[in-house]
């Protein structure tokens, strides 16, 4: 596995696990935190190029970025906003983490 592929998976994995553990209850500005995945992703695509083994990681990052921007735009300016269901966040976090593990396993094997 190459350096930027590992960085993409580690950064996305940390954000997915943080979302699953916190259950979606975090300050408004942290909704934009998934955009931090775009820097290692851009470096990976520019230097290493596209790899089919990383498709699950690309999908997780795209979903993280889209949902983060959507939650940021939808959340109120002050306060914590509406409470979301913790079980749904845990399920989505586990699914995202498993997709990242699959991508990492495919990258290690080849």
Secondary structure, DSSP 4 states (H G I P E B T S, - for coil): --HHHHHHHHHHHHHHHHHHHHTT---GGGGGGGGGHHHHHHHIIIII---GGGHHHHHHHHHHHHHHHHHHHHS-SSS--S---HHHHHHHHHHHHHHHHHHHHHHHH-
